[in-house]
Amino acid sequence: MKSWTQILTLVTCASLLAGVAGCSSNPAAGDGSKTQVFEKSEPIIIGLDEDSTGPGAAYMTITGATIRMAVDEINADGGVLGQELKLVVGNDESDPTKTPTVLRKLVDDGAKAVFIATGGGSALQAKSVMKQAGVLAIAPITITSSVGLPPDNEFMYTLANSLDDFAAVYCGAFKAEGYKTLGMISDTTPAVDAISSGLVPGLEKCIDVVADEKAPLDAADLSAQVARIKKADPDVVLVMSVGGNFEVLAHNTLAPQLPGVKRFSLASIGNQPDTWKLAQPGVLADVVYMGSIDPANPRTAALDAKLKKAHGDSYRLTAYDAQAYDAVHLLKAAIEAAGGATDSAAIKKAYENLSGYETTFGQDGLTVSYSADKHIGADALCGLVLSTFDEKNEPIGAWPNFQVSCAE
């Protein structure tokens, strides 16, 4: 397997051979900027299935926005082998019944690869569609392990740590804190159903699940569910949701009813800044969520600076930003290593030879690699950072009680 340095060397050589005949500096700029005018070559069309109106919209739109930013950045720097990247976008609303139609439309529109920014249940439906189409698909923020695993995974790739890794880190934290019993509350979206089916079996290996409550995403009252959790008397509670109002409602209800019980969450709550203000004062204090952002990672810090320049100093970097950004640059490297985007099989082969890519998400030292048998990118548990909130309901970084290390 080629190292990341070797891949970059191949990419550089391919770029030099291809030249920049298909683009030129913008003569109107007149300042040596990297803005490009693409004149001769056809653009490389990339598909984006982005849930912008469904249950995952609160965080899928973050993913989609940063994919667009990364594409713009690449185009401003000369594109890919002198060709402009062009996004075509569909929206399956995280509805698995709509996913096949949306993806087929993107492929029919000429997509040479597709980013999947939709719920886990929908990403699972993408597997057979992309296999039939013979087109590479990358799900940058999907954590449902089975998306990248057989069957029908030949053209499906994920980037983030999988649910198996989530279970390992949660179990490490539960063991470190001496927790023996777990209560859970989750929404009933297809995305969370897929997460639950992948995560809970791993958790059951290390802790006794004494309560498992569910409610619709649009629930206005979770008092009955929380009352049953309270009766079960768990040592710790895990909230599983796509985020938004449901997750905040769960914490608003749990906090006064189980004041001495530690609360954990999935990644959603930490990656949706707009929802924090919906929490009652101090309710999120000490809640631990599965984050993937470490400010000590220099690549994370560099991306944060880019996003603040693009969106303003108040912008809050999320794992969705970092994973989306990495996914675009991994695809760029694969297309360059393949010598272009005309041969889908060559792009797939090149993608499966990407190795040792240093990420902008996770702890410093995390890398992403792929092979014919490895379609889940993260190379270690240290893509996960247990993180927590302060009394102002704002994230304050890594939870001091337990963390994994890239050195492990």
NUMAR-271405 format. One line per 10 residues: number of its first residue (from 1); their letters; for each residue x, y, z of C-alpha. Coordinates in nm, 2 decimals. Example, Ala and Ser with C-alpha at 12.3 -4.5 7.8 and 13.67 -1.06 7.14 Angstrom:
! NUMAR-271405
1> AS> 1.23:-0.45:0.78 | 1.37:-0.11:0.71
END
This chain:
! NUMAR-271405
1> MKSWTQILTL> 0.00:0.00:0.00 | 0.13:0.34:-0.09 | 0.20:0.59:0.19 | 0.02:0.93:0.19 | 0.35:1.09:0.09 | 0.37:0.85:-0.21 | 0.02:0.93:-0.31 | 0.09:1.30:-0.30 | 0.40:1.25:-0.51 | 0.19:1.07:-0.77
11> VTCASLLAGV> -0.06:1.35:-0.76 | 0.20:1.61:-0.81 | 0.35:1.43:-1.10 | 0.01:1.38:-1.26 | -0.06:1.75:-1.22 | 0.27:1.84:-1.38 | 0.20:1.61:-1.68 | -0.15:1.74:-1.72 | -0.05:2.10:-1.69 | -0.32:2.37:-1.66
21> AGCSSNPAAG> -0.43:2.38:-2.02 | -0.79:2.37:-1.91 | -0.77:2.68:-1.70 | -0.60:3.01:-1.66 | -0.55:3.28:-1.41 | -0.84:3.53:-1.40 | -0.72:3.83:-1.60 | -0.97:4.05:-1.43 | -0.81:3.98:-1.10 | -0.49:4.15:-1.19
31> DGSKTQVFEK> -0.34:4.07:-0.85 | -0.19:3.73:-0.89 | -0.48:3.57:-0.71 | -0.56:3.20:-0.76 | -0.91:3.27:-0.90 | -0.94:3.06:-1.22 | -1.13:3.08:-1.54 | -1.18:2.73:-1.68 | -1.20:2.75:-2.06 | -1.14:2.43:-2.25
41> SEPIIIGLDE> -1.21:2.12:-2.04 | -1.54:1.99:-1.92 | -1.60:2.02:-1.54 | -1.58:1.71:-1.32 | -1.93:1.66:-1.19 | -1.96:1.55:-0.83 | -2.29:1.46:-0.67 | -2.41:1.57:-0.33 | -2.71:1.40:-0.16 | -2.78:1.66:0.11
51> DSTGPGAAYM> -3.07:1.63:0.35 | -3.16:2.00:0.37 | -3.52:1.98:0.48 | -3.56:1.64:0.66 | -3.48:1.53:1.02 | -3.10:1.55:0.96 | -3.11:1.89:0.81 | -2.97:2.06:1.12 | -2.63:1.90:1.06 | -2.64:1.78:0.70
61> TITGATIRMA> -2.65:2.14:0.59 | -2.33:2.21:0.78 | -2.17:1.92:0.60 | -2.31:2.04:0.26 | -2.19:2.40:0.32 | -1.83:2.29:0.40 | -1.83:2.05:0.10 | -1.92:2.35:-0.12 | -1.65:2.56:0.05 | -1.38:2.29:-0.01
71> VDEINADGGV> -1.49:2.26:-0.38 | -1.47:2.64:-0.42 | -1.12:2.64:-0.26 | -1.00:2.37:-0.49 | -1.14:2.54:-0.80 | -0.98:2.87:-0.69 | -0.65:2.68:-0.68 | -0.67:2.54:-1.03 | -0.92:2.26:-0.99 | -0.83:1.90:-1.03
81> LGQELKLVVG> -0.58:1.84:-1.30 | -0.69:2.16:-1.46 | -1.06:2.07:-1.45 | -1.32:2.25:-1.25 | -1.52:2.06:-0.99 | -1.90:2.11:-1.03 | -2.15:2.00:-0.77 | -2.50:1.87:-0.86 | -2.72:1.84:-0.55 | -3.02:1.63:-0.45
91> NDESDPTKTP> -3.22:1.60:-0.13 | -3.36:1.27:0.00 | -3.47:1.42:0.33 | -3.30:1.13:0.52 | -3.59:0.92:0.39 | -3.46:0.58:0.28 | -3.75:0.53:0.04 | -3.64:0.84:-0.15 | -3.26:0.78:-0.15 | -3.24:0.55:-0.46
101> TVLRKLVDDG> -3.43:0.80:-0.68 | -3.22:1.09:-0.57 | -2.89:0.90:-0.62 | -2.99:0.77:-0.97 | -3.07:1.13:-1.07 | -2.73:1.25:-0.96 | -2.56:0.97:-1.15 | -2.78:1.05:-1.46 | -2.66:1.41:-1.43 | -2.31:1.29:-1.48
111> AKAVFIATGG> -2.17:1.26:-1.13 | -1.83:1.08:-1.12 | -1.85:1.04:-0.75 | -2.11:1.12:-0.48 | -2.10:1.26:-0.13 | -2.37:1.11:0.09 | -2.48:1.37:0.35 | -2.79:1.20:0.48 | -2.91:0.98:0.76 | -2.76:0.64:0.83
121> GSALQAKSVM> -3.07:0.45:0.72 | -3.06:0.64:0.38 | -2.68:0.58:0.35 | -2.75:0.20:0.38 | -3.00:0.23:0.09 | -2.72:0.39:-0.11 | -2.50:0.08:-0.11 | -2.68:-0.12:-0.38 | -2.76:0.19:-0.59 | -2.39:0.29:-0.61
131> KQAGVLAIAP> -2.28:-0.06:-0.67 | -2.52:-0.09:-0.96 | -2.41:0.25:-1.10 | -2.04:0.17:-1.05 | -1.98:0.51:-0.90 | -1.78:0.59:-0.59 | -1.98:0.73:-0.29 | -1.83:0.88:0.02 | -2.04:0.93:0.34 | -1.81:1.16:0.54
141> ITITSSVGLP> -2.01:1.19:0.86 | -2.19:0.85:0.87 | -2.11:0.64:1.17 | -2.33:0.34:1.09 | -2.06:0.07:1.06 | -2.26:-0.14:0.81 | -2.25:0.14:0.55 | -1.88:0.06:0.48 | -1.91:-0.32:0.54 | -2.03:-0.60:0.31
151> PDNEFMYTLA> -2.26:-0.68:0.15 | -2.28:-0.44:-0.14 | -2.01:-0.21:0.00 | -1.79:-0.22:-0.31 | -1.84:0.15:-0.39 | -1.93:0.29:-0.04 | -1.68:0.45:0.18 | -1.71:0.63:0.52 | -1.46:0.86:0.69 | -1.56:0.90:1.05
161> NSLDDFAAVY> -1.51:0.65:1.33 | -1.77:0.38:1.32 | -2.03:0.28:1.59 | -1.80:-0.01:1.69 | -1.54:0.26:1.79 | -1.82:0.46:1.97 | -1.91:0.16:2.17 | -1.54:0.10:2.26 | -1.49:0.46:2.38 | -1.82:0.47:2.57
171> CGAFKAEGYK> -1.74:0.14:2.74 | -1.40:0.27:2.84 | -1.55:0.58:3.00 | -1.82:0.37:3.18 | -1.56:0.14:3.31 | -1.33:0.42:3.42 | -1.62:0.59:3.61 | -1.76:0.26:3.76 | -2.10:0.28:3.59 | -2.29:-0.05:3.59
181> TLGMISDTTP> -2.64:0.03:3.46 | -2.75:0.24:3.16 | -3.07:0.41:3.07 | -3.13:0.52:2.71 | -3.37:0.76:2.54 | -3.38:0.80:2.16 | -3.59:0.93:1.88 | -3.74:0.70:1.62 | -3.59:0.84:1.30 | -3.45:0.58:1.06
191> AVDAISSGLV> -3.10:0.74:1.12 | -3.12:0.68:1.49 | -3.27:0.33:1.45 | -2.97:0.24:1.24 | -2.73:0.39:1.50 | -2.91:0.21:1.78 | -2.89:-0.13:1.61 | -2.52:-0.08:1.56 | -2.43:0.07:1.89 | -2.64:-0.10:2.16
201> PGLEKCIDVV> -2.50:-0.45:2.11 | -2.15:-0.32:2.17 | -2.27:-0.13:2.49 | -2.45:-0.44:2.62 | -2.11:-0.61:2.64 | -1.99:-0.37:2.91 | -2.30:-0.24:3.09 | -2.65:-0.35:3.19 | -2.91:-0.16:2.99 | -3.20:-0.12:3.23
211> ADEKAPLDAA> -3.42:0.12:3.03 | -3.46:0.18:2.66 | -3.72:0.46:2.59 | -3.81:0.59:2.24 | -4.03:0.88:2.12 | -4.10:1.05:1.78 | -3.86:1.32:1.67 | -4.14:1.58:1.69 | -4.24:1.48:2.05 | -4.34:1.78:2.26
221> DLSAQVARIK> -4.33:1.60:2.60 | -4.09:1.33:2.72 | -4.21:1.32:3.08 | -4.34:0.96:3.06 | -4.03:0.82:2.91 | -3.80:1.00:3.16 | -4.02:0.88:3.45 | -3.97:0.52:3.34 | -3.60:0.58:3.31 | -3.60:0.73:3.66
231> KADPDVVLVM> -3.78:0.42:3.80 | -3.51:0.20:3.65 | -3.25:0.39:3.85 | -2.96:0.38:3.61 | -2.61:0.50:3.69 | -2.58:0.68:3.36 | -2.81:0.79:3.08 | -2.74:0.81:2.70 | -2.95:1.03:2.47 | -2.95:0.92:2.11
241> SVGGNFEVLA> -3.10:1.16:1.86 | -3.04:1.34:1.53 | -3.04:1.64:1.75 | -3.25:1.96:1.73 | -3.55:2.01:1.96 | -3.57:1.64:2.06 | -3.23:1.62:2.21 | -3.26:1.95:2.40 | -3.61:1.85:2.52 | -3.46:1.52:2.65
251> HNTLAPQLPG> -3.19:1.70:2.85 | -3.43:1.96:2.97 | -3.65:1.68:3.10 | -3.38:1.46:3.24 | -3.18:1.73:3.43 | -3.45:1.80:3.70 | -3.57:1.44:3.72 | -3.24:1.27:3.75 | -3.02:1.54:3.90 | -2.74:1.32:4.02
261> VKRFSLASIG> -2.72:1.10:3.71 | -2.44:1.15:3.45 | -2.57:1.21:3.09 | -2.40:1.12:2.77 | -2.50:1.20:2.41 | -2.41:1.12:2.06 | -2.22:1.37:1.85 | -2.53:1.57:1.74 | -2.57:1.80:2.04 | -2.21:1.92:2.02
271> NQPDTWKLAQ> -2.23:1.99:1.65 | -2.54:2.20:1.64 | -2.47:2.54:1.79 | -2.82:2.67:1.71 | -2.97:2.42:1.95 | -2.77:2.51:2.26 | -2.98:2.83:2.33 | -3.29:2.61:2.34 | -3.16:2.44:2.66 | -3.26:2.57:2.99
281> PGVLADVVYM> -2.99:2.75:3.18 | -2.71:2.52:3.29 | -2.89:2.20:3.17 | -2.61:2.10:2.94 | -2.34:2.15:3.20 | -2.12:1.84:3.23 | -2.32:1.65:2.96 | -2.06:1.44:2.77 | -2.10:1.40:2.40 | -1.90:1.20:2.14
291> GSIDPANPRT> -1.70:1.48:1.97 | -1.44:1.46:1.70 | -1.28:1.80:1.73 | -0.95:1.87:1.92 | -0.82:2.23:1.90 | -0.47:2.09:1.97 | -0.48:1.93:1.62 | -0.30:2.19:1.40 | -0.50:2.09:1.09 | -0.82:2.15:1.29
301> AALDAKLKKA> -0.70:2.49:1.39 | -0.62:2.58:1.03 | -0.96:2.48:0.91 | -1.12:2.67:1.20 | -0.94:2.98:1.07 | -1.06:2.93:0.72 | -1.42:2.88:0.83 | -1.41:3.20:1.05 | -1.27:3.39:0.75 | -1.56:3.26:0.54
311> HGDSYRLTAY> -1.84:3.29:0.79 | -1.73:3.53:1.06 | -1.55:3.51:1.39 | -1.85:3.37:1.57 | -1.86:3.05:1.36 | -1.82:2.73:1.56 | -1.63:2.46:1.40 | -1.80:2.12:1.41 | -1.69:1.76:1.33 | -1.92:1.78:1.03
321> DAQAYDAVHL> -1.71:2.06:0.89 | -1.39:1.88:0.94 | -1.51:1.54:0.80 | -1.67:1.71:0.50 | -1.35:1.91:0.43 | -1.13:1.60:0.45 | -1.37:1.40:0.23 | -1.34:1.65:-0.06 | -0.96:1.66:-0.04 | -0.95:1.28:-0.03
331> LKAAIEAAGG> -1.16:1.26:-0.34 | -0.94:1.52:-0.51 | -0.63:1.31:-0.44 | -0.80:0.99:-0.58 | -0.90:1.16:-0.90 | -0.55:1.31:-0.95 | -0.39:0.97:-0.87 | -0.63:0.81:-1.13 | -0.52:1.06:-1.39 | -0.86:1.21:-1.42
341> ATDSAAIKKA> -1.23:1.14:-1.37 | -1.31:0.96:-1.69 | -1.26:0.61:-1.55 | -1.48:0.52:-1.25 | -1.29:0.20:-1.19 | -0.96:0.39:-1.18 | -1.10:0.64:-0.93 | -1.22:0.36:-0.71 | -0.88:0.18:-0.73 | -0.70:0.51:-0.65
351> YENLSGYETT> -0.93:0.57:-0.35 | -0.85:0.23:-0.21 | -0.48:0.32:-0.22 | -0.51:0.64:-0.02 | -0.31:0.58:0.30 | -0.19:0.79:0.60 | -0.40:1.10:0.52 | -0.36:1.33:0.82 | -0.71:1.45:0.92 | -0.86:1.78:1.03
361> FGQDGLTVSY> -1.09:1.59:1.26 | -0.99:1.39:1.57 | -0.68:1.42:1.77 | -0.34:1.51:1.63 | -0.20:1.19:1.50 | -0.52:1.04:1.35 | -0.49:0.92:1.00 | -0.74:0.79:0.74 | -0.65:0.50:0.51 | -0.85:0.28:0.27
371> SADKHIGADA> -0.79:-0.05:0.09 | -1.00:-0.30:-0.10 | -1.10:-0.46:0.23 | -1.11:-0.14:0.44 | -1.39:0.11:0.35 | -1.42:0.28:0.69 | -1.14:0.54:0.69 | -1.04:0.63:1.05 | -0.73:0.43:1.15 | -0.77:0.46:1.52
381> LCGLVLSTFD> -1.01:0.53:1.81 | -0.85:0.88:1.85 | -1.08:1.02:1.59 | -1.32:1.04:1.89 | -1.29:1.30:2.16 | -1.53:1.28:2.46 | -1.63:1.65:2.51 | -1.84:1.84:2.75 | -2.03:2.16:2.82 | -2.00:2.44:3.07
391> EKNEPIGAWP> -2.27:2.62:3.28 | -2.34:2.85:2.98 | -2.44:2.55:2.77 | -2.14:2.59:2.55 | -1.87:2.33:2.47 | -1.55:2.36:2.66 | -1.35:2.09:2.50 | -1.22:1.75:2.61 | -1.38:1.57:2.91 | -1.09:1.53:3.16
401> NFQVSCAE> -1.21:1.20:3.31 | -1.14:0.98:3.02 | -0.99:0.99:2.67 | -0.84:0.75:2.42 | -0.50:0.83:2.27 | -0.36:0.80:1.92 | -0.05:0.63:2.08 | -0.26:0.34:2.21
END
